[in-house]
């Protein structure tokens, strides 16, 4: 068999162009007669737009046009929508406020665009944008969710009284209340999940071209899901009908959720291209990215976990207030609801779980899915709670978890999810052994001799990937189906093209998807090309997010390969005069088992296309497609153990050891999977210790550059010890669960559990910066002094 | 407008550019060498690192005019020949030191510079040193683990 199949550490096919500087990202695209867009953005968080004077800008050199929101809406461009409808407790629909790609009468966050300048050069466009005079009537602003819900808070959208978008619940309140009331021990905590800026290294970019002769648009854009972009641009924003709009997402430099959504700038570039009859290009600066890329997290929660006298969890009750920003972004409503509260049973067998969630508008950039999307918030709550409970109960935190693990599958939780597989104790044991937990007391003692406080923290996360099946998510409010499509084209010379609706922006699909084919047909991956990211090439697809490309995208490919395999065997059986059941495919040949009769793989391809000798009634050609709709979510899970050393003089924390044991089901390429875990853990460490998107009370973004927003750098993070202990996912043909987000989901609670263990103070929020850790240490000293 | 003349990847290049043209924009827009990337606007991310007269420089911190007469090397010019790869490029591939690829050219340019400097100074480039030397390069995908491994590997292969 080929050594490039499932489970092989195949080096990436895509790397050659990236290491040589030949990657083709959207900003690298140049169209003939290209103009540049620069946006005029509100400097105020909340204001009425009184007037816009474009005369000075229009007179400047190189300026093609200055366009505003009234022109945009006047041309019938539709409002930006949230694609997942949530129903409140009282049965009312969510209060979605209008969001025009260019604000018309009111701006709702700093960076909200009110006009666009189209000019011959980037510099000319930027200079003219500065010259557009906008008169604002500044309104009081609110940036914090707890302030937005107060009586008398500034009203951001007319149709959202009290700024509330919805008030939603899941689980059984009465049963959970009763369980907690009769609990032997309860642990209650107020937990904040800090607001983050996703920061893919490639800023967003768009190049739009209107072809008047065909009434056709082409958009190059930094998208994780070009087909979804085309659908939304057509069906909701009325930019162009789908058959007159081609969306291409070429090489995309990271996404992490931020590039799922269709932003105002892409809509405006398309529209402006039509208005000016020129290609229009816009590339975000990093400053614009901080202001306008959808942020992540920003939850404020109160939670109570109850235990019986034997330390079994009997109930878990959570209230969460979520900040959704100034407008509802595409999937914003699903993040603090179905992607979050459905995971609140964690890895544990809990009979009673209840969560209610209130979401609010604030004068901040919209908040939506960011790597993990709801699941990091759930994991952080549960894993902080159970670690704290273990401390209060005086029991080992690992053993308290073990005792409460779900052990039998399938397991129906009280919050929708039916876990299909897992071995949580196996992951715990593997991580404990790799982290040498038994040796921790000695290491702590040794660290103490050096004047350092050493701590250890666990996190046993579970998440849900490959959101599906489509009918189920539809019944929960999703506006789209969440299947995936694939097409397998075997060319006459036997080379293979795989067209997929998944999109790779760092995940290495060109390699792993080829490995799947290599495994099936025993062909070298060099003979296999993955085609993605272009709506003219791939008919439809739902794109890449939620760690879905393995479990859903590759399952679709697998299904299409089934059909190709069947046809190949039919052709070979006919030509070789054998039974289909005796045909085997190996070593580049299609053979009759137990004989020396064989055809070259390429000969089968050629036979299919020459059609000189095909079975009676068979259509020529060798091309098959499939749509795959999963039967259930998948449930990656694992155990992370973090060990830190804190300098009590400065509060500076060093992660000295980080150990992961993950259950991702079938792994196609361990090298790539480990890389995904490394990156996810770094983002989780970033959230736990460094990153915080901060607005002041007036809605000004204080963390608007890499000088103020602390991205993890190489010397902020350790080397990681990553291992796998997997159970096969029964829900898809490959047994895959997904690995893209796990690191970011599992790591923050492990880090904070470790730091709070080290400093002996549980009162610590993310990001645990040196100043916060130092302050928490001072609380401990003050308390000790008072005793 | 200013006339700038410099050698880029071994070729003499010359152009009239607005006075305030940054070196990175000259490289990307005028020379169409798009392997040098722009990831921020505060000289923090390092996606635009090139070599100017043998030293790693963030091409966004320098005017094209300031590189007058200089020898500039970009990611497109680090390998010995057209079909060759620099050992550091090979090391990034071999160690899975990249995912989306956007920060990669800057990482490789920083890496080759740090290896040369340490070699010249006779200093050891261990993991701690590599991590500290990467202060000016941000990667959001890899968590740095494999970048650090790649640089150590590349260093051992750079003669």
Interface residues (C-beta under 8 A of the other chain):
Chain A: X11 X12 X14 X15 X16 X17 X18 X19 X20 X21 X22 X23 X24 X25 X27 X28 X30 X123 X199 X200 X201 X202 X203 X251 X252 X253 X254 X256 X283 X285 X286 X287 X505 X506 X507 X508 X671 X672 X674 X675 X678 X679 X680 X681 X682 X683 X705 X706 X707 X711 X712 X713 X714 X715 X717 X719 X720 X743
Chain B: X18 X20 X28 X32 X33 X34 X35 X36 X37 X38 X39 X40 X41 X42 X44 X45 X47 X74 X75 X76 X79 X85 X89 X90 X92 X93 X94 X96 X98 X99 X100 X101 X102 X103 X104 X105 X108 X127 X128 X130 X131 X132 X134 X135 X137 X138 X139 X140 X141 X142 X143 X144 X145 X146 X147 X148
